[in-house]
Every structure is written in C-alpha cells, then in structure tokens.
C-alpha cells in the first residue's frame, strides 16, 4: 500500500471513530437530560376544595410556586359541608373553608394528627351604598368611612325577628330598589361553610352571647335561624356565585361573603362599584383547613403554611396567613378605605360542635 492509500485508510478509520464518539456523546447528553427531567419532575396531587380557593390554585404564579416545590395540584370544587358526602378515594387532600367540616372529614377518613390551617378570612357583609346608609340611619350599622363600617348584629337580628321591611326604615323611600324584608343573602348552611358560619355567629348573638351547645339552646335559637334562611328563598351552595351577582348588580343589596373575596378584587384593582364592606360586630373567622388524605397531601399542607412565596400569593388572593398578620396588613395598606385590617371592634364568636351546627342548619332549612 502506497503512502496516499495508507493516509486515506487512516482518515476513514479516524472518521468512523469520531462518528462513534459523537453518537456516544449525543446519547450521553440525552440520558443526562432524562435524568435532569426526572430530578425536576413534580408530584401530582388531587384535592377537593371550597370554591373561594379555586382562583388561588388556578393562578399561574401559584402553579409555578408549587411546581418549584415539586407539586402539580389538580382540584375540584365543592361546598365545604357537602364534601362529607363525596367519596374520598383517589383524593390526596380535602380543603374545606373551616375547621368544623374538616374535623368531620378527618374523622371519616381516619386521619390522625393536626390538620393544617394555612390561612383564614373573616365573614363580612357587602352592601350597596344606599343600603348601608339606610342601615346606619336606623341604628343597624355604623359607617367609619365611605366604603366600610360595622353591622350591628344584635340590632339586625331584632329587625329580622320583627320582619322589618326596607319600606319601614327611614330614608329608604328614596330608593325604589330597597324593598321587601331586610335580609342578608347567604349560602345554603347545609352545604356551604359561609352559610353555616353565618348561623354560628347569629345563633351566638341570639343565645345571649353564649355558644349553642345543647337541645335547649337549639330550641331557643332555631326559629330565628329558620327565619333568616327562609326569607332568602333559593340559596347557592358556594359563596362565589352570590358575590359575583352582587358585583354585577343583580343581587340582594346585602350579601354575606368572605373578606378574602373583597380583598382579592381590590388588589386586582377591579371595579367594585358602590360597594360598602360591613364587618359584623360579632362574626366568625373562616379557618381554611386542609385535611391530608395521603402523605403527599400532608406535605402540600405544610408547604402552603410554611413557604413564604405561597403565603404572599395567598395574601394576593385576599387571605390572611395564620401567624403572619403583618403580611396581610402590608399588602392591603392601600385598601383601608374598604378593609378593617386589624378587625377593630369585631368580636369572634365560637363555632358550635359540628353535630350541633349541622342540626341547627337542618332546622333552619327544613320546610
């Protein structure tokens, strides 16, 4: 073999070796890439939640923050008390809007340990300005500003007991839309947390500032609770629809909602029209309580409580993080015209045991 033939053969061999090395390198890179993807893969967890948390879990920033911590969360919505009737198999967590239904869910599922309560929200009443001013002019409320004030629960319940109509309140005659019995629109207390907590607060006041605890208390307070519910007619099973109806102008002038719904709308700088936020002087905090049904569900609950970024995002959706009041205060500083940040003048009513509250709701909604 001559020099040229030998050189050509060497070049061919070198090319083959180089090609093998390149192929091997690409294969190694692909394997490394797969390992990297494997390392950053998220755990998918499935849960049932109250509707007021749907926008939080759908927020792209929340989705990213959860993914950064290794979670993909898929949710379905339900009324908090209605969750008890759902088959829990296949869920990693249930996330009702207060402790009472959470305790029942945990008992049903055999869950041990303390449930996580990442954030909470007090109940408030949103009113159109004309309604709020009429209430204030008749001693049923006080206004501390143009867009916020306090609902006097004792005076309101007395008016409900007497079936007082708007037409019998001074100042209401100039507003044709204020007619019929003065009432607050709530959700169905047999299915929805906010409706049940409305009864908890109202029954506490009606029972002389004592928690409803036995048959005698139930007999004493149930007739008024039934009146509060029956005057409303058909009720929704979640708080989202009544609030949206109110904002659109299609609802009763007084609607019971979560403060978080109001705060979220304000922080999104959406138009709230002539809304006035009335904080009942006796109200109940809605402690959003996560019931872990699997170890992954428990890890999610711990993350929602402990991760600073997720707490910031919860505040952005109007929730008050447990043990971090300053975070809510700072984030809502520009909305104090509507929000009572420190809940000044607001008393928290204790919530009856789940079986008592369920019995109260049953009596209130019975035909």
Sine and cosine of phi, psi and omega as CSV:
sin_phi,cos_phi,sin_psi,cos_psi,sin_omega,cos_omega
0.00,0.00,0.77,-0.63,0.00,-1.00
-0.97,0.25,0.08,-1.00,-0.06,-1.00
-0.89,0.46,-0.70,0.72,-0.05,-1.00
-0.91,0.42,-0.68,0.73,0.00,-1.00
-0.89,0.45,-0.63,0.78,-0.01,-1.00
-0.91,0.41,-0.67,0.74,0.00,-1.00
-0.90,0.44,-0.65,0.76,0.01,-1.00
-0.89,0.45,-0.65,0.76,0.01,-1.00
-0.90,0.44,-0.66,0.75,0.02,-1.00
-0.89,0.46,-0.66,0.75,-0.01,-1.00
-0.90,0.43,-0.62,0.79,0.02,-1.00
-0.90,0.44,-0.70,0.71,0.01,-1.00
-0.89,0.46,-0.68,0.73,0.01,-1.00
-0.88,0.48,-0.66,0.75,0.01,-1.00
-0.89,0.45,-0.66,0.75,0.01,-1.00
-0.89,0.45,-0.71,0.71,0.00,-1.00
-0.88,0.47,-0.67,0.74,-0.01,-1.00
-0.90,0.45,-0.66,0.75,0.01,-1.00
-0.89,0.46,-0.66,0.75,0.03,-1.00
-0.88,0.48,-0.69,0.73,0.01,-1.00
-0.90,0.44,-0.66,0.76,0.00,-1.00
-0.90,0.43,-0.70,0.71,0.03,-1.00
-0.87,0.49,-0.68,0.74,0.03,-1.00
-0.89,0.46,-0.61,0.79,0.01,-1.00
-0.91,0.41,-0.69,0.73,0.03,-1.00
-0.89,0.46,-0.68,0.73,0.00,-1.00
-0.88,0.47,-0.67,0.74,0.01,-1.00
-0.89,0.45,-0.63,0.77,0.01,-1.00
-0.91,0.42,-0.64,0.77,0.02,-1.00
-0.90,0.43,-0.66,0.75,0.04,-1.00
-0.89,0.46,-0.70,0.72,0.02,-1.00
-0.88,0.48,-0.64,0.77,0.02,-1.00
-0.89,0.45,-0.67,0.75,0.02,-1.00
-0.90,0.43,-0.63,0.78,0.03,-1.00
-0.90,0.43,-0.62,0.78,0.02,-1.00
-0.91,0.42,-0.70,0.72,0.03,-1.00
-0.88,0.47,-0.62,0.78,-0.01,-1.00
-0.90,0.43,-0.61,0.79,-0.03,-1.00
-0.94,0.34,-0.47,0.88,-0.05,-1.00
-0.97,-0.23,0.15,0.99,-0.01,-1.00
-0.90,0.44,0.56,-0.83,0.00,-1.00
-0.99,-0.16,0.44,-0.90,0.09,-1.00
-1.00,0.00,0.82,-0.57,0.01,-1.00
-1.00,0.06,0.82,-0.58,0.06,-1.00
-0.85,-0.52,0.53,-0.85,-0.08,-1.00
-0.85,-0.53,0.71,-0.70,-0.03,-1.00
-0.55,-0.84,0.28,-0.96,0.10,-1.00
-0.93,-0.37,0.74,-0.67,-0.14,-0.99
-0.75,-0.66,0.32,-0.95,0.18,-0.98
-0.94,0.35,0.54,-0.84,-0.12,-0.99
-0.88,0.47,-0.46,0.89,-0.04,-1.00
-0.93,0.37,-0.20,0.98,0.05,-1.00
-0.98,-0.20,0.01,1.00,-0.07,-1.00
-0.89,0.46,-0.70,0.72,-0.02,-1.00
-0.92,0.40,-0.55,0.84,0.05,-1.00
-0.87,0.49,-0.78,0.62,-0.05,-1.00
-0.95,0.32,-0.36,0.93,0.03,-1.00
-1.00,0.04,-0.21,0.98,-0.01,-1.00
-0.87,0.49,0.83,-0.56,0.00,-1.00
-0.83,0.56,-0.55,0.84,0.03,-1.00
-0.94,0.35,-0.58,0.81,0.07,-1.00
-0.93,0.36,-0.68,0.73,0.03,-1.00
-0.85,0.53,-0.68,0.73,0.00,-1.00
-0.92,0.39,-0.69,0.72,-0.01,-1.00
-0.89,0.46,-0.62,0.78,0.05,-1.00
-0.93,0.38,-0.67,0.74,0.02,-1.00
-0.89,0.45,-0.62,0.78,0.04,-1.00
-0.88,0.48,-0.40,0.92,0.03,-1.00
-0.97,-0.23,0.21,0.98,0.12,-0.99
1.00,0.01,0.36,0.93,-0.04,-1.00
-0.80,-0.61,0.66,-0.75,0.29,-0.96
-0.91,-0.42,0.84,-0.54,-0.10,-0.99
-0.93,-0.37,0.82,-0.57,0.07,-1.00
-0.92,-0.40,0.76,-0.65,-0.11,-0.99
-0.79,-0.62,0.42,-0.91,0.19,-0.98
-0.79,-0.61,0.51,-0.86,-0.05,-1.00
-0.97,-0.22,0.46,-0.89,0.02,-1.00
-0.34,-0.94,0.44,-0.90,0.20,-0.98
-0.88,0.48,0.60,-0.80,-0.12,-0.99
-0.87,0.50,-0.69,0.73,-0.01,-1.00
-0.98,0.22,-0.40,0.92,0.03,-1.00
-0.95,0.30,-0.30,0.95,-0.01,-1.00
-0.87,0.49,-0.48,0.87,-0.05,-1.00
-0.87,0.49,-0.45,0.89,-0.04,-1.00
-1.00,-0.05,0.02,1.00,0.01,-1.00
-1.00,0.06,0.57,-0.82,0.15,-0.99
-0.95,0.32,0.84,-0.54,-0.11,-0.99
-1.00,0.04,-0.12,0.99,0.01,-1.00
-0.89,0.46,0.74,-0.67,0.01,-1.00
0.99,-0.12,-0.23,0.97,0.06,-1.00
-1.00,-0.04,0.54,-0.84,0.10,-0.99
-0.99,-0.10,-0.37,0.93,0.03,-1.00
-0.36,-0.93,0.39,-0.92,0.17,-0.98
-0.84,-0.54,0.63,-0.77,-0.16,-0.99
-0.70,-0.71,0.94,0.34,0.05,-1.00
-0.95,0.33,0.05,-1.00,-0.15,-0.99
-0.99,-0.12,0.09,1.00,0.12,-0.99
-0.38,-0.93,0.11,-0.99,-0.12,-0.99
-0.95,0.31,-0.60,0.80,-0.11,-0.99
-0.85,0.52,-0.81,0.59,0.04,-1.00
-0.92,0.40,-0.48,0.88,0.03,-1.00
-0.91,0.42,-0.64,0.77,0.03,-1.00
-0.88,0.47,-0.67,0.74,0.01,-1.00
-0.91,0.41,-0.66,0.75,0.04,-1.00
-0.90,0.44,-0.68,0.74,0.00,-1.00
-0.90,0.45,-0.65,0.76,0.02,-1.00
-0.90,0.44,-0.70,0.71,-0.01,-1.00
-0.89,0.46,-0.63,0.78,-0.05,-1.00
-1.00,0.04,-0.07,1.00,-0.02,-1.00
0.94,0.35,0.52,0.85,-0.03,-1.00
-0.99,0.12,0.76,-0.65,0.05,-1.00
-0.95,-0.30,0.33,-0.95,0.01,-1.00
1.00,-0.10,0.14,-0.99,-0.05,-1.00
-1.00,0.09,0.82,-0.57,0.06,-1.00
-0.90,0.43,0.41,-0.91,0.03,-1.00
-1.00,0.07,0.69,-0.72,0.09,-1.00
-0.86,-0.52,0.99,0.13,-0.12,-0.99
-0.91,0.42,-0.59,0.81,-0.06,-1.00
-0.42,-0.91,0.19,-0.98,-0.04,-1.00
-0.57,-0.82,0.15,-0.99,0.02,-1.00
-0.40,-0.92,0.76,-0.65,0.08,-1.00
-0.97,0.25,0.41,-0.91,0.10,-0.99
-0.98,0.19,0.65,-0.76,0.07,-1.00
-0.70,-0.71,0.21,-0.98,0.09,-1.00
-0.90,-0.43,0.84,-0.55,0.09,-1.00
-1.00,-0.07,0.67,-0.75,-0.06,-1.00
-0.71,-0.71,0.50,-0.86,0.20,-0.98
-0.96,0.26,0.51,-0.86,-0.17,-0.99
-0.84,0.54,-0.65,0.76,-0.01,-1.00
-0.89,0.46,-0.63,0.77,0.02,-1.00
-0.92,0.39,-0.68,0.73,0.00,-1.00
-0.88,0.47,-0.66,0.75,-0.01,-1.00
-0.92,0.38,-0.60,0.80,0.05,-1.00
-0.92,0.39,-0.69,0.72,0.05,-1.00
-0.85,0.53,-0.71,0.71,0.00,-1.00
-0.90,0.43,-0.62,0.78,-0.01,-1.00
-0.94,0.34,-0.22,0.98,-0.01,-1.00
-0.89,-0.46,0.30,0.95,0.10,-0.99
0.97,0.22,0.22,0.98,0.01,-1.00
-1.00,-0.08,-0.19,0.98,0.00,-1.00
-0.43,-0.91,0.27,-0.96,0.17,-0.98
-0.79,-0.61,0.63,-0.78,0.03,-1.00
-0.96,-0.27,0.80,-0.60,0.02,-1.00
-0.98,-0.19,0.00,1.00,0.02,-1.00
-0.11,-0.99,-0.06,-1.00,-0.03,-1.00
-0.93,0.38,-0.49,0.87,-0.15,-0.99
-0.83,-0.56,0.20,0.98,0.02,-1.00
-0.49,-0.87,0.33,-0.94,0.00,-1.00
0.02,-1.00,-0.30,-0.95,-0.06,-1.00
-0.80,-0.60,0.72,-0.70,0.12,-0.99
-1.00,-0.03,0.80,-0.60,0.02,-1.00
-1.00,0.07,0.98,-0.21,-0.12,-0.99
-0.89,0.46,-0.63,0.78,0.00,-1.00
-0.88,0.48,-0.73,0.69,0.00,-1.00
-0.92,0.39,-0.63,0.78,0.01,-1.00
-0.90,0.43,-0.68,0.73,-0.01,-1.00
-0.92,0.39,-0.57,0.82,0.07,-1.00
-0.90,0.44,-0.66,0.75,0.05,-1.00
-0.90,0.44,-0.65,0.76,0.02,-1.00
-0.91,0.43,-0.65,0.76,0.01,-1.00
-0.86,0.51,-0.59,0.81,-0.05,-1.00
-1.00,-0.05,0.10,0.99,0.00,-1.00
0.83,0.55,0.65,0.76,-0.02,-1.00
-0.92,0.39,0.67,-0.74,0.02,-1.00
-0.97,-0.22,0.31,-0.95,0.05,-1.00
-0.87,0.50,-0.59,0.81,-0.05,-1.00
-0.89,0.46,-0.37,0.93,0.00,-1.00
-1.00,-0.02,0.03,1.00,0.03,-1.00
-0.99,-0.15,0.75,-0.66,-0.02,-1.00
-0.90,0.44,0.66,-0.76,0.01,-1.00
1.00,-0.08,-0.29,0.96,-0.05,-1.00
-0.98,0.20,-0.31,0.95,-0.09,-1.00
-0.89,0.45,-0.37,0.93,-0.02,-1.00
-0.99,0.11,-0.06,1.00,-0.02,-1.00
-0.86,-0.51,0.97,-0.23,-0.06,-1.00
-0.90,0.43,-0.42,0.91,-0.03,-1.00
-0.97,0.25,-0.23,0.97,0.04,-1.00
-1.00,-0.06,0.99,-0.14,-0.01,-1.00
-0.53,-0.85,0.31,-0.95,-0.02,-1.00
0.99,0.11,-0.09,-1.00,-0.03,-1.00
-0.93,0.37,0.68,-0.74,0.08,-1.00
-0.93,0.37,0.89,-0.46,-0.05,-1.00
-0.49,-0.87,0.40,-0.91,0.06,-1.00
-0.97,-0.23,0.78,-0.63,0.09,-1.00
-0.98,0.19,0.81,-0.58,0.06,-1.00
-0.80,-0.61,0.04,-1.00,0.09,-1.00
-1.00,0.03,0.16,-0.99,-0.01,-1.00
-0.91,0.41,0.91,-0.42,-0.07,-1.00
-0.93,0.38,-0.30,0.96,0.03,-1.00
-0.98,0.18,-0.29,0.96,-0.04,-1.00
-0.85,-0.53,-0.50,0.87,-0.19,-0.98
-0.91,-0.41,0.61,-0.79,-0.03,-1.00
-0.89,0.46,-0.73,0.68,-0.07,-1.00
-0.89,0.45,-0.62,0.79,0.05,-1.00
-0.91,0.42,-0.65,0.76,0.02,-1.00
-0.92,0.40,-0.66,0.75,0.00,-1.00
-0.94,0.34,-0.49,0.87,0.12,-0.99
-0.85,0.52,-0.72,0.70,0.05,-1.00
-0.91,0.41,-0.58,0.81,0.02,-1.00
-0.87,0.49,-0.72,0.69,0.00,-1.00
-0.94,0.35,-0.72,0.69,-0.05,-1.00
-0.91,0.42,-0.66,0.75,-0.01,-1.00
-0.93,0.37,-0.54,0.84,0.05,-1.00
-0.89,0.46,-0.71,0.71,0.02,-1.00
-0.92,0.39,-0.72,0.69,-0.03,-1.00
-0.90,0.43,-0.40,0.92,-0.01,-1.00
-1.00,-0.06,0.36,0.93,0.06,-1.00
0.96,0.27,0.51,0.86,0.00,-1.00
0.98,0.21,0.46,0.89,0.04,-1.00
-0.79,-0.61,0.60,-0.80,0.00,-1.00
-0.91,0.41,0.65,-0.76,0.07,-1.00
-0.96,0.29,0.87,-0.48,-0.16,-0.99
-0.77,-0.64,-0.30,0.96,-0.08,-1.00
-0.56,-0.83,-0.05,-1.00,-0.06,-1.00
-0.89,0.46,-0.59,0.80,0.00,-1.00
-0.90,0.43,-0.67,0.74,0.04,-1.00
-0.90,0.43,-0.65,0.76,0.01,-1.00
-0.90,0.45,-0.70,0.71,-0.01,-1.00
-0.90,0.44,-0.56,0.83,-0.03,-1.00
-0.95,0.31,-0.61,0.79,-0.15,-0.99
-0.98,-0.21,-0.38,0.93,-0.11,-0.99
-0.85,0.52,-0.66,0.75,-0.02,-1.00
-0.86,0.52,-0.67,0.74,0.03,-1.00
-0.94,0.35,-0.62,0.78,0.03,-1.00
-0.89,0.46,-0.62,0.78,0.04,-1.00
-0.89,0.45,-0.63,0.78,0.01,-1.00
-0.91,0.42,-0.66,0.75,0.01,-1.00
-0.87,0.49,-0.58,0.81,-0.06,-1.00
-1.00,0.07,-0.70,0.71,-0.12,-0.99
-0.91,0.41,-0.52,0.86,-0.01,-1.00
-0.91,0.41,-0.31,0.95,-0.06,-1.00
-0.99,0.16,-0.40,0.92,-0.11,-0.99
0.98,0.22,-0.57,-0.82,-0.02,-1.00
-0.90,0.44,0.65,-0.76,-0.02,-1.00
-0.86,-0.52,0.47,-0.88,0.07,-1.00
-0.99,0.13,0.33,-0.94,0.00,-1.00
-1.00,-0.10,-0.09,1.00,0.06,-1.00
-0.59,-0.81,0.36,-0.93,-0.13,-0.99
-0.98,0.19,-0.21,0.98,-0.09,-1.00
-0.91,0.41,-0.73,0.68,-0.08,-1.00
-0.91,0.42,-0.73,0.68,0.03,-1.00
-0.87,0.50,-0.58,0.81,0.00,-1.00
-0.93,0.37,-0.68,0.73,0.02,-1.00
-0.90,0.43,-0.62,0.78,0.05,-1.00
-0.88,0.47,-0.65,0.76,0.00,-1.00
-0.89,0.46,-0.74,0.68,-0.02,-1.00
-0.88,0.47,-0.57,0.82,-0.01,-1.00
-0.98,0.17,-0.14,0.99,0.01,-1.00
1.00,0.05,0.19,0.98,-0.09,-1.00
-0.98,-0.20,0.15,0.99,-0.13,-0.99
-0.91,-0.42,0.09,-1.00,0.16,-0.99
-0.80,0.59,0.52,-0.86,-0.03,-1.00
-0.93,0.36,-0.19,0.98,0.03,-1.00
-0.79,-0.62,0.86,-0.51,-0.04,-1.00
-0.71,-0.70,0.74,-0.67,0.06,-1.00
-0.99,0.14,0.81,-0.58,0.00,-1.00
-0.63,-0.78,0.02,-1.00,0.14,-0.99
-1.00,0.02,0.61,-0.79,0.10,-0.99
-0.82,0.57,-0.56,0.83,-0.04,-1.00
-0.86,0.50,-0.57,0.82,0.01,-1.00
-0.91,0.41,-0.65,0.76,0.03,-1.00
-0.93,0.37,-0.76,0.65,-0.05,-1.00
-0.88,0.48,-0.63,0.78,0.02,-1.00
-0.88,0.47,-0.70,0.71,0.00,-1.00
-0.89,0.45,-0.66,0.75,0.00,-1.00
-0.90,0.43,-0.68,0.73,-0.03,-1.00
-0.95,0.31,-0.35,0.94,0.13,-0.99
-1.00,0.09,-0.02,1.00,0.01,-1.00
0.84,0.54,0.61,0.79,0.08,-1.00
-1.00,0.06,0.41,-0.91,-0.01,-1.00
-0.94,0.33,0.82,-0.57,0.01,-1.00
-0.94,-0.34,0.17,0.99,0.07,-1.00
0.87,0.48,-0.71,-0.71,-0.05,-1.00
-0.99,-0.15,0.50,0.87,-0.07,-1.00
-0.89,0.45,0.71,-0.70,0.16,-0.99
-0.88,-0.48,0.73,-0.68,-0.02,-1.00
-0.98,-0.18,0.91,-0.42,0.02,-1.00
-0.97,-0.25,0.86,-0.52,0.06,-1.00
-1.00,-0.02,0.90,-0.44,0.07,-1.00
-0.83,0.55,0.66,-0.75,-0.01,-1.00
-0.94,0.35,-0.29,0.96,0.21,-0.98
-0.79,-0.61,0.90,-0.43,-0.06,-1.00
-0.68,-0.73,-0.13,-0.99,0.02,-1.00
-0.69,-0.72,0.70,-0.72,0.12,-0.99
-0.98,0.18,0.68,-0.73,0.10,-0.99
-1.00,-0.04,0.98,-0.21,0.00,-1.00
-1.00,0.07,0.98,-0.20,-0.01,-1.00
-0.91,0.41,0.91,-0.42,-0.20,-0.98
-0.87,-0.50,0.87,-0.49,-0.03,-1.00
-1.00,-0.03,0.82,-0.57,0.06,-1.00
-0.98,-0.18,0.93,-0.36,0.00,-1.00
-0.98,0.19,0.79,-0.61,0.01,-1.00
-0.97,-0.23,-0.24,0.97,0.06,-1.00
-0.63,-0.77,0.25,-0.97,0.07,-1.00
-0.85,0.53,-0.57,0.82,0.02,-1.00
-0.92,0.40,-0.62,0.79,0.05,-1.00
-0.90,0.44,-0.62,0.78,0.04,-1.00
-0.91,0.42,-0.66,0.75,0.03,-1.00
-0.88,0.47,-0.62,0.78,0.04,-1.00
-0.89,0.45,-0.70,0.72,0.02,-1.00
-0.87,0.49,-0.67,0.74,0.03,-1.00
-0.90,0.43,-0.60,0.80,0.00,-1.00
-0.93,0.38,-0.70,0.72,-0.01,-1.00
-0.89,0.46,-0.53,0.85,0.00,-1.00
-0.99,0.16,-0.59,0.80,-0.19,-0.98
-0.98,-0.21,-0.32,0.95,-0.07,-1.00
-0.99,0.12,0.84,-0.54,-0.08,-1.00
-0.88,0.47,-0.67,0.74,-0.02,-1.00
-0.89,0.46,-0.68,0.73,0.00,-1.00
-0.93,0.36,-0.54,0.84,0.09,-1.00
-0.91,0.41,-0.66,0.76,0.04,-1.00
-0.87,0.49,-0.65,0.76,0.00,-1.00
-0.94,0.33,-0.56,0.83,0.07,-1.00
-0.89,0.46,-0.66,0.75,0.05,-1.00
-0.89,0.46,-0.65,0.76,0.02,-1.00
-0.86,0.50,-0.45,0.89,0.05,-1.00
-1.00,-0.09,0.25,0.97,0.16,-0.99
1.00,-0.03,-0.04,1.00,-0.04,-1.00
-0.99,0.12,0.47,-0.88,0.08,-1.00
-0.99,-0.14,0.90,-0.43,0.00,-1.00
-0.92,0.40,0.65,-0.76,0.06,-1.00
-0.90,0.44,0.76,-0.66,0.07,-1.00
0.96,0.30,0.22,0.98,-0.02,-1.00
-0.63,-0.78,0.83,0.55,-0.05,-1.00
-0.87,0.50,-0.56,0.83,-0.05,-1.00
-0.90,0.44,-0.49,0.87,0.00,-1.00
-0.92,0.39,-0.64,0.77,0.04,-1.00
-0.94,0.35,-0.69,0.72,-0.02,-1.00
-0.86,0.51,-0.70,0.72,-0.01,-1.00
-0.91,0.41,-0.67,0.74,-0.08,-1.00
-0.95,0.32,-0.45,0.89,-0.07,-1.00
-0.96,-0.29,0.29,0.96,-0.08,-1.00
-0.84,0.54,-0.52,0.86,-0.04,-1.00
-1.00,0.03,0.12,0.99,-0.06,-1.00
-0.82,-0.57,0.42,0.91,-0.02,-1.00
-0.94,0.34,-0.20,0.98,0.10,-1.00
-0.90,0.43,-0.39,0.92,-0.01,-1.00
-0.93,-0.36,-0.56,0.83,-0.20,-0.98
-0.97,-0.25,0.70,-0.71,0.14,-0.99
-1.00,-0.02,1.00,0.07,-0.17,-0.99
-0.85,0.53,-0.67,0.74,-0.08,-1.00
-0.99,-0.13,0.15,0.99,0.01,-1.00
0.80,0.60,0.67,0.74,0.01,-1.00
-0.90,0.44,0.76,-0.65,0.02,-1.00
0.98,0.21,0.18,0.98,-0.04,-1.00
-0.94,-0.34,0.80,-0.60,0.02,-1.00
-0.97,-0.25,0.69,-0.73,0.01,-1.00
-1.00,0.00,0.84,-0.55,0.07,-1.00
-1.00,0.06,0.65,-0.76,0.09,-1.00
-0.94,0.34,0.50,-0.87,-0.03,-1.00
-0.99,-0.11,0.74,-0.67,0.04,-1.00
-0.86,0.51,0.30,-0.95,0.11,-0.99
-0.85,0.52,0.43,-0.90,-0.11,-0.99
-0.83,0.56,-0.69,0.73,-0.05,-1.00
-0.92,0.38,-0.55,0.83,0.03,-1.00
-0.94,0.34,-0.70,0.71,-0.01,-1.00
-0.91,0.43,-0.60,0.80,0.04,-1.00
-0.91,0.41,-0.65,0.76,0.03,-1.00
-0.91,0.41,-0.63,0.77,0.04,-1.00
-0.90,0.45,-0.67,0.74,0.03,-1.00
-0.91,0.43,-0.64,0.77,0.00,-1.00
-0.89,0.45,-0.69,0.72,0.01,-1.00
-0.92,0.38,-0.59,0.81,-0.03,-1.00
-0.94,0.33,-0.47,0.88,-0.07,-1.00
-0.97,-0.24,-0.05,1.00,-0.03,-1.00
-0.94,0.34,0.53,-0.85,-0.01,-1.00
-0.99,0.17,0.00,0.00,0.00,0.00
